[in-house]
Amino acid sequence: MRVNHRFSLLFLAAAFTTLGGGASGATQESTGQYLDDTAITAKVKAAIFNEASLKSAEINVETFKGAVQLSGFVGTQADINKAVAVTQAISGVRTFKNDMRLK
């Protein structure tokens, strides 16, 4: 009887841990959100890379829950404006933050 009781408690503890592991919080993403953000980041980086007027190596892209952050140093304000426009055109981008600076 004691073995069954211990096994039941162990099973319940494992179940609660598993159920809580997939949840997301304010500072944590679920697996699905992480994959979505990875795809958004890849799309933004590809779009910036394919824009001939932008030097993609100078622009960093990070995404968290659909919010894209652009950072880095670029040569002109026109480059900043173009990178922002390219980012806004990507599907899945909910918001963005521009932290790019002029050299």
N, CA, C and O atoms as a GROMACS GRO file, in nm:
protein
  412
    1MET      N    1   0.082  -0.119   0.000
    1MET     CA    2   0.000   0.000   0.000
    1MET      C    3   0.086   0.126   0.000
    1MET      O    4   0.057   0.221  -0.073
    2ARG      N    5   0.193   0.127   0.081
    2ARG     CA    6   0.280   0.245   0.087
    2ARG      C    7   0.349   0.270  -0.048
    2ARG      O    8   0.369   0.385  -0.087
    3VAL      N    9   0.384   0.162  -0.117
    3VAL     CA   10   0.451   0.177  -0.246
    3VAL      C   11   0.356   0.243  -0.346
    3VAL      O   12   0.397   0.333  -0.420
    4ASN      N   13   0.231   0.202  -0.348
    4ASN     CA   14   0.133   0.263  -0.438
    4ASN      C   15   0.111   0.410  -0.404
    4ASN      O   16   0.098   0.493  -0.495
    5HIS      N   17   0.107   0.443  -0.278
    5HIS     CA   18   0.088   0.582  -0.235
    5HIS      C   19   0.208   0.668  -0.278
    5HIS      O   20   0.190   0.779  -0.327
    6ARG      N   21   0.328   0.616  -0.260
    6ARG     CA   22   0.448   0.691  -0.301
    6ARG      C   23   0.451   0.708  -0.452
    6ARG      O   24   0.486   0.815  -0.503
    7PHE      N   25   0.415   0.601  -0.524
    7PHE     CA   26   0.414   0.610  -0.670
    7PHE      C   27   0.312   0.714  -0.716
    7PHE      O   28   0.339   0.789  -0.810
    8SER      N   29   0.196   0.718  -0.652
    8SER     CA   30   0.093   0.816  -0.688
    8SER      C   31   0.142   0.957  -0.665
    8SER      O   32   0.120   1.045  -0.749
    9LEU      N   33   0.209   0.982  -0.553
    9LEU     CA   34   0.262   1.116  -0.525
    9LEU      C   35   0.370   1.154  -0.625
    9LEU      O   36   0.374   1.268  -0.671
   10LEU      N   37   0.455   1.060  -0.659
   10LEU     CA   38   0.561   1.085  -0.757
   10LEU      C   39   0.501   1.116  -0.893
   10LEU      O   40   0.546   1.207  -0.963
   11PHE      N   41   0.398   1.039  -0.930
   11PHE     CA   42   0.332   1.062  -1.058
   11PHE      C   43   0.266   1.200  -1.063
   11PHE      O   44   0.277   1.270  -1.163
   12LEU      N   45   0.199   1.239  -0.958
   12LEU     CA   46   0.134   1.371  -0.952
   12LEU      C   47   0.237   1.484  -0.960
   12LEU      O   48   0.216   1.583  -1.029
   13ALA      N   49   0.348   1.469  -0.889
   13ALA     CA   50   0.452   1.570  -0.893
   13ALA      C   51   0.509   1.584  -1.034
   13ALA      O   52   0.532   1.695  -1.081
   14ALA      N   53   0.531   1.472  -1.101
   14ALA     CA   54   0.583   1.476  -1.239
   14ALA      C   55   0.481   1.539  -1.333
   14ALA      O   56   0.518   1.615  -1.422
   15ALA      N   57   0.355   1.509  -1.314
   15ALA     CA   58   0.250   1.565  -1.399
   15ALA      C   59   0.242   1.717  -1.384
   15ALA      O   60   0.232   1.788  -1.483
   16PHE      N   61   0.247   1.766  -1.261
   16PHE     CA   62   0.242   1.911  -1.239
   16PHE      C   63   0.365   1.980  -1.297
   16PHE      O   64   0.354   2.090  -1.351
   17THR      N   65   0.479   1.919  -1.286
   17THR     CA   66   0.601   1.976  -1.342
   17THR      C   67   0.592   1.983  -1.493
   17THR      O   68   0.629   2.084  -1.553
   18THR      N   69   0.542   1.878  -1.555
   18THR     CA   70   0.528   1.875  -1.700
   18THR      C   71   0.428   1.978  -1.748
   18THR      O   72   0.453   2.048  -1.846
   19LEU      N   73   0.315   1.987  -1.682
   19LEU     CA   74   0.213   2.083  -1.723
   19LEU      C   75   0.262   2.226  -1.710
   19LEU      O   76   0.232   2.309  -1.796
   20GLY      N   77   0.334   2.257  -1.606
   20GLY     CA   78   0.385   2.392  -1.584
   20GLY      C   79   0.501   2.427  -1.675
   20GLY      O   80   0.527   2.545  -1.698
   21GLY      N   81   0.571   2.327  -1.728
   21GLY     CA   82   0.689   2.353  -1.811
   21GLY      C   83   0.657   2.415  -1.944
   21GLY      O   84   0.743   2.483  -2.001
   22GLY      N   85   0.538   2.395  -1.998
   22GLY     CA   86   0.503   2.449  -2.127
   22GLY      C   87   0.441   2.586  -2.121
   22GLY      O   88   0.418   2.648  -2.225
   23ALA      N   89   0.415   2.634  -2.004
   23ALA     CA   90   0.350   2.764  -1.990
   23ALA      C   91   0.452   2.877  -2.008
   23ALA      O   92   0.571   2.859  -1.986
   24SER      N   93   0.401   2.991  -2.049
   24SER     CA   94   0.490   3.106  -2.064
   24SER      C   95   0.450   3.213  -1.965
   24SER      O   96   0.335   3.222  -1.923
   25GLY      N   97   0.547   3.293  -1.929
   25GLY     CA   98   0.523   3.404  -1.839
   25GLY      C   99   0.568   3.533  -1.905
   25GLY      O  100   0.592   3.536  -2.026
   26ALA      N  101   0.578   3.637  -1.826
   26ALA     CA  102   0.616   3.767  -1.880
   26ALA      C  103   0.760   3.766  -1.932
   26ALA      O  104   0.792   3.839  -2.026
   27THR      N  105   0.846   3.685  -1.871
   27THR     CA  106   0.987   3.684  -1.912
   27THR      C  107   1.028   3.552  -1.973
   27THR      O  108   1.147   3.526  -1.993
   28GLN      N  109   0.931   3.468  -2.004
   28GLN     CA  110   0.961   3.334  -2.053
   28GLN      C  111   0.866   3.301  -2.167
   28GLN      O  112   0.748   3.336  -2.163
   29GLU      N  113   0.918   3.233  -2.270
   29GLU     CA  114   0.838   3.195  -2.385
   29GLU      C  115   0.803   3.047  -2.379
   29GLU      O  116   0.879   2.967  -2.324
   30SER      N  117   0.690   3.011  -2.436
   30SER     CA  118   0.660   2.870  -2.455
   30SER      C  119   0.740   2.822  -2.576
   30SER      O  120   0.798   2.902  -2.649
   31THR      N  121   0.743   2.693  -2.595
   31THR     CA  122   0.818   2.637  -2.708
   31THR      C  123   0.762   2.689  -2.840
   31THR      O  124   0.839   2.723  -2.930
   32GLY      N  125   0.631   2.697  -2.853
   32GLY     CA  126   0.570   2.748  -2.974
   32GLY      C  127   0.605   2.892  -3.001
   32GLY      O  128   0.634   2.930  -3.114
   33GLN      N  129   0.602   2.974  -2.896
   33GLN     CA  130   0.639   3.115  -2.911
   33GLN      C  131   0.784   3.128  -2.952
   33GLN      O  132   0.819   3.212  -3.035
   34TYR      N  133   0.870   3.046  -2.892
   34TYR     CA  134   1.013   3.051  -2.926
   34TYR      C  135   1.033   3.019  -3.074
   34TYR      O  136   1.110   3.087  -3.143
   35LEU      N  137   0.964   2.917  -3.123
   35LEU     CA  138   0.978   2.881  -3.263
   35LEU      C  139   0.922   2.990  -3.354
   35LEU      O  140   0.980   3.020  -3.458
   36ASP      N  141   0.810   3.048  -3.316
   36ASP     CA  142   0.755   3.159  -3.393
   36ASP      C  143   0.852   3.277  -3.397
   36ASP      O  144   0.874   3.336  -3.503
   37ASP      N  145   0.910   3.310  -3.283
   37ASP     CA  146   1.004   3.422  -3.276
   37ASP      C  147   1.129   3.393  -3.358
   37ASP      O  148   1.184   3.483  -3.421
   38THR      N  149   1.174   3.269  -3.357
   38THR     CA  150   1.290   3.231  -3.437
   38THR      C  151   1.260   3.250  -3.585
   38THR      O  152   1.345   3.298  -3.660
   39ALA      N  153   1.140   3.212  -3.628
   39ALA     CA  154   1.101   3.229  -3.767
   39ALA      C  155   1.091   3.377  -3.804
   39ALA      O  156   1.135   3.417  -3.911
   40ILE      N  157   1.034   3.458  -3.716
   40ILE     CA  158   1.024   3.602  -3.741
   40ILE      C  159   1.163   3.663  -3.753
   40ILE      O  160   1.189   3.742  -3.844
   41THR      N  161   1.252   3.628  -3.661
   41THR     CA  162   1.389   3.680  -3.666
   41THR      C  163   1.456   3.643  -3.798
   41THR      O  164   1.522   3.727  -3.860
   42ALA      N  165   1.439   3.519  -3.842
   42ALA     CA  166   1.498   3.474  -3.968
   42ALA      C  167   1.441   3.552  -4.086
   42ALA      O  168   1.515   3.589  -4.177
   43LYS      N  169   1.310   3.576  -4.086
   43LYS     CA  170   1.247   3.652  -4.194
   43LYS      C  171   1.298   3.795  -4.199
   43LYS      O  172   1.326   3.848  -4.307
   44VAL      N  173   1.310   3.858  -4.082
   44VAL     CA  174   1.358   3.997  -4.077
   44VAL      C  175   1.503   4.004  -4.124
   44VAL      O  176   1.539   4.090  -4.204
   45LYS      N  177   1.586   3.912  -4.076
   45LYS     CA  178   1.728   3.911  -4.117
   45LYS      C  179   1.740   3.890  -4.267
   45LYS      O  180   1.822   3.955  -4.332
   46ALA      N  181   1.660   3.798  -4.323
   46ALA     CA  182   1.665   3.772  -4.467
   46ALA      C  183   1.620   3.895  -4.546
   46ALA      O  184   1.680   3.928  -4.648
   47ALA      N  185   1.516   3.962  -4.499
   47ALA     CA  186   1.468   4.080  -4.568
   47ALA      C  187   1.571   4.193  -4.565
   47ALA      O  188   1.590   4.264  -4.664
   48ILE      N  189   1.637   4.209  -4.451
   48ILE     CA  190   1.741   4.311  -4.440
   48ILE      C  191   1.860   4.274  -4.529
   48ILE      O  192   1.917   4.360  -4.596
   49PHE      N  193   1.896   4.147  -4.530
   49PHE     CA  194   2.008   4.100  -4.613
   49PHE      C  195   1.978   4.122  -4.762
   49PHE      O  196   2.067   4.158  -4.838
   50ASN      N  197   1.854   4.099  -4.802
   50ASN     CA  198   1.817   4.113  -4.943
   50ASN      C  199   1.798   4.258  -4.986
   50ASN      O  200   1.783   4.285  -5.105
   51GLU      N  201   1.800   4.350  -4.891
   51GLU     CA  202   1.789   4.492  -4.924
   51GLU      C  203   1.930   4.543  -4.955
   51GLU      O  204   2.014   4.556  -4.866
   52ALA      N  205   1.954   4.572  -5.081
   52ALA     CA  206   2.090   4.606  -5.127
   52ALA      C  207   2.149   4.729  -5.058
   52ALA      O  208   2.270   4.737  -5.041
   53SER      N  209   2.065   4.822  -5.017
   53SER     CA  210   2.117   4.946  -4.958
   53SER      C  211   2.157   4.929  -4.811
   53SER      O  212   2.221   5.019  -4.755
   54LEU      N  213   2.123   4.818  -4.748
   54LEU     CA  214   2.155   4.797  -4.607
   54LEU      C  215   2.273   4.701  -4.590
   54LEU      O  216   2.286   4.603  -4.663
   55LYS      N  217   2.357   4.731  -4.493
   55LYS     CA  218   2.466   4.641  -4.457
   55LYS      C  219   2.416   4.554  -4.342
   55LYS      O  220   2.417   4.595  -4.225
   56SER      N  221   2.373   4.434  -4.376
   56SER     CA  222   2.304   4.349  -4.279
   56SER      C  223   2.392   4.307  -4.162
   56SER      O  224   2.340   4.276  -4.055
   57ALA      N  225   2.524   4.305  -4.181
   57ALA     CA  226   2.612   4.264  -4.071
   57ALA      C  227   2.613   4.366  -3.958
   57ALA      O  228   2.655   4.334  -3.846
   58GLU      N  229   2.568   4.487  -3.985
   58GLU     CA  230   2.570   4.593  -3.884
   58GLU      C  231   2.439   4.605  -3.807
   58GLU      O  232   2.428   4.683  -3.713
   59ILE      N  233   2.338   4.527  -3.848
   59ILE     CA  234   2.206   4.536  -3.784
   59ILE      C  235   2.176   4.404  -3.712
   59ILE      O  236   2.177   4.297  -3.773
   60ASN      N  237   2.151   4.414  -3.583
   60ASN     CA  238   2.117   4.297  -3.503
   60ASN      C  239   1.966   4.290  -3.487
   60ASN      O  240   1.899   4.392  -3.472
   61VAL      N  241   1.912   4.167  -3.492
   61VAL     CA  242   1.768   4.146  -3.480
   61VAL      C  243   1.741   4.047  -3.367
   61VAL      O  244   1.799   3.938  -3.365
   62GLU      N  245   1.654   4.085  -3.275
   62GLU     CA  246   1.611   3.995  -3.168
   62GLU      C  247   1.460   4.003  -3.160
   62GLU      O  248   1.401   4.110  -3.179
   63THR      N  249   1.396   3.888  -3.131
   63THR     CA  250   1.251   3.883  -3.122
   63THR      C  251   1.210   3.814  -2.993
   63THR      O  252   1.265   3.710  -2.957
   64PHE      N  253   1.111   3.871  -2.925
   64PHE     CA  254   1.055   3.811  -2.804
   64PHE      C  255   0.905   3.832  -2.806
   64PHE      O  256   0.857   3.945  -2.798
   65LYS      N  257   0.831   3.724  -2.819
   65LYS     CA  258   0.685   3.726  -2.823
   65LYS      C  259   0.632   3.820  -2.932
   65LYS      O  260   0.538   3.896  -2.908
   66GLY      N  261   0.693   3.814  -3.049
   66GLY     CA  262   0.648   3.895  -3.162
   66GLY      C  263   0.698   4.037  -3.165
   66GLY      O  264   0.674   4.109  -3.262
   67ALA      N  265   0.768   4.080  -3.060
   67ALA     CA  266   0.824   4.215  -3.056
   67ALA      C  267   0.968   4.209  -3.106
   67ALA      O  268   1.052   4.141  -3.046
   68VAL      N  269   0.996   4.279  -3.213
   68VAL     CA  270   1.128   4.276  -3.275
   68VAL      C  271   1.208   4.398  -3.229
   68VAL      O  272   1.156   4.510  -3.226
   69GLN      N  273   1.333   4.373  -3.194
   69GLN     CA  274   1.424   4.482  -3.156
   69GLN      C  275   1.537   4.487  -3.257
   69GLN      O  276   1.607   4.388  -3.280
   70LEU      N  277   1.554   4.603  -3.318
   70LEU     CA  278   1.665   4.626  -3.410
   70LEU      C  279   1.770   4.708  -3.337
   70LEU      O  280   1.739   4.808  -3.273
   71SER      N  281   1.895   4.666  -3.347
   71SER     CA  282   2.004   4.740  -3.284
   71SER      C  283   2.127   4.734  -3.374
   71SER      O  284   2.131   4.657  -3.470
   72GLY      N  285   2.224   4.815  -3.342
   72GLY     CA  286   2.348   4.820  -3.419
   72GLY      C  287   2.377   4.961  -3.465
   72GLY      O  288   2.306   5.056  -3.432
   73PHE      N  289   2.484   4.974  -3.542
   73PHE     CA  290   2.526   5.104  -3.592
   73PHE      C  291   2.518   5.105  -3.744
   73PHE      O  292   2.570   5.016  -3.810
   74VAL      N  293   2.451   5.206  -3.798
   74VAL     CA  294   2.435   5.220  -3.943
   74VAL      C  295   2.485   5.358  -3.986
   74VAL      O  296   2.506   5.447  -3.903
   75GLY      N  297   2.504   5.372  -4.117
   75GLY     CA  298   2.566   5.494  -4.168
   75GLY      C  299   2.476   5.615  -4.179
   75GLY      O  300   2.522   5.727  -4.159
   76THR      N  301   2.348   5.594  -4.212
   76THR     CA  302   2.260   5.709  -4.236
   76THR      C  303   2.123   5.688  -4.172
   76THR      O  304   2.085   5.576  -4.138
   77GLN      N  305   2.050   5.797  -4.159
   77GLN     CA  306   1.913   5.789  -4.111
   77GLN      C  307   1.826   5.713  -4.211
   77GLN      O  308   1.731   5.645  -4.172
   78ALA      N  309   1.859   5.726  -4.339
   78ALA     CA  310   1.785   5.654  -4.442
   78ALA      C  311   1.797   5.502  -4.422
   78ALA      O  312   1.701   5.429  -4.446
   79ASP      N  313   1.914   5.455  -4.378
   79ASP     CA  314   1.933   5.312  -4.349
   79ASP      C  315   1.843   5.269  -4.233
   79ASP      O  316   1.784   5.161  -4.236
   80ILE      N  317   1.833   5.353  -4.131
   80ILE     CA  318   1.746   5.322  -4.017
   80ILE      C  319   1.601   5.315  -4.065
   80ILE      O  320   1.529   5.221  -4.032
   81ASN      N  321   1.560   5.414  -4.142
   81ASN     CA  322   1.422   5.417  -4.192
   81ASN      C  323   1.391   5.295  -4.278
   81ASN      O  324   1.282   5.238  -4.268
   82LYS      N  325   1.485   5.256  -4.363
   82LYS     CA  326   1.464   5.141  -4.451
   82LYS      C  327   1.455   5.012  -4.369
   82LYS      O  328   1.368   4.929  -4.396
   83ALA      N  329   1.543   4.995  -4.271
   83ALA     CA  330   1.540   4.874  -4.187
   83ALA      C  331   1.408   4.866  -4.110
   83ALA      O  332   1.352   4.757  -4.096
   84VAL      N  333   1.359   4.978  -4.062
   84VAL     CA  334   1.230   4.981  -3.991
   84VAL      C  335   1.117   4.943  -4.086
   84VAL      O  336   1.030   4.864  -4.050
   85ALA      N  337   1.117   4.999  -4.206
   85ALA     CA  338   1.012   4.970  -4.304
   85ALA      C  339   1.013   4.823  -4.343
   85ALA      O  340   0.908   4.760  -4.355
   86VAL      N  341   1.132   4.768  -4.363
   86VAL     CA  342   1.144   4.626  -4.399
   86VAL      C  343   1.091   4.539  -4.285
   86VAL      O  344   1.022   4.440  -4.310
   87THR      N  345   1.123   4.576  -4.163
   87THR     CA  346   1.078   4.499  -4.046
   87THR      C  347   0.927   4.503  -4.032
   87THR      O  348   0.865   4.400  -4.005
   88GLN      N  349   0.868   4.619  -4.048
   88GLN     CA  350   0.723   4.633  -4.034
   88GLN      C  351   0.646   4.554  -4.138
   88GLN      O  352   0.530   4.519  -4.116
   89ALA      N  353   0.708   4.525  -4.252
   89ALA     CA  354   0.641   4.453  -4.360
   89ALA      C  355   0.638   4.302  -4.337
   89ALA      O  356   0.568   4.230  -4.409
   90ILE      N  357   0.710   4.252  -4.238
   90ILE     CA  358   0.717   4.108  -4.213
   90ILE      C  359   0.594   4.063  -4.134
   90ILE      O  360   0.557   4.125  -4.034
   91SER      N  361   0.532   3.956  -4.180
   91SER     CA  362   0.415   3.904  -4.108
   91SER      C  363   0.459   3.842  -3.976
   91SER      O  364   0.562   3.774  -3.970
   92GLY      N  365   0.381   3.864  -3.874
   92GLY     CA  366   0.414   3.811  -3.742
   92GLY      C  367   0.476   3.913  -3.649
   92GLY      O  368   0.478   3.894  -3.528
   93VAL      N  369   0.528   4.023  -3.705
   93VAL     CA  370   0.586   4.128  -3.623
   93VAL      C  371   0.473   4.207  -3.559
   93VAL      O  372   0.397   4.275  -3.628
   94ARG      N  373   0.462   4.198  -3.428
   94ARG     CA  374   0.355   4.269  -3.357
   94ARG      C  375   0.396   4.412  -3.328
   94ARG      O  376   0.322   4.506  -3.357
   95THR      N  377   0.513   4.428  -3.270
   95THR     CA  378   0.568   4.560  -3.241
   95THR      C  379   0.716   4.555  -3.271
   95THR      O  380   0.774   4.448  -3.292
   96PHE      N  381   0.778   4.672  -3.273
   96PHE     CA  382   0.922   4.675  -3.289
   96PHE      C  383   0.981   4.790  -3.209
   96PHE      O  384   0.914   4.889  -3.178
   97LYS      N  385   1.107   4.773  -3.177
   97LYS     CA  386   1.180   4.876  -3.105
   97LYS      C  387   1.306   4.906  -3.185
   97LYS      O  388   1.381   4.815  -3.220
   98ASN      N  389   1.328   5.031  -3.213
   98ASN     CA  390   1.443   5.073  -3.291
   98ASN      C  391   1.552   5.123  -3.196
   98ASN      O  392   1.540   5.230  -3.136
   99ASP      N  393   1.657   5.044  -3.182
   99ASP     CA  394   1.773   5.086  -3.102
   99ASP      C  395   1.896   5.104  -3.191
   99ASP      O  396   2.009   5.100  -3.141
  100MET      N  397   1.876   5.125  -3.321
  100MET     CA  398   1.990   5.148  -3.411
  100MET      C  399   2.043   5.288  -3.388
  100MET      O  400   1.968   5.381  -3.358
  101ARG      N  401   2.172   5.301  -3.405
  101ARG     CA  402   2.239   5.431  -3.387
  101ARG      C  403   2.321   5.464  -3.510
  101ARG      O  404   2.366   5.376  -3.583
  102LEU      N  405   2.338   5.593  -3.533
  102LEU     CA  406   2.424   5.638  -3.643
  102LEU      C  407   2.570   5.628  -3.602
  102LEU      O  408   2.606   5.653  -3.487
  103LYS      N  409   2.654   5.593  -3.698
  103LYS     CA  410   2.798   5.585  -3.672
  103LYS      C  411   2.855   5.723  -3.654
  103LYS      O  412   2.974   5.738  -3.631
   0.00000   0.00000   0.00000
